[in-house]
Amino acid sequence: MTAGQKAFRRFVLRSFEEHQYDLGRTLTWCERHYHKLSEPERIAMNHLTIRERNEVLSEIIALGLAKC
């Protein structure tokens, strides 16, 4: 996993847990609160490809399904 993927994963996981593993609410929150990231996190995440982002989201979805 790249540094950008790790930053993206941490950001999404924090919200995912806070929103009781509701992926829709989580992604909406992340989109609206992107400014809460540090500059290095934003830069790293902006360099992710769609495939890299999707890999992280797939892992998080699997985690959420395991919690249900």
ABEGO torsion letter per residue (X at the ends): XBAAAAAAAAAAAAAAAAAGGBAAAAAAAAAAAAAABBAAAAAAAAABBAAAAAAAAAAAAAAAAAAX
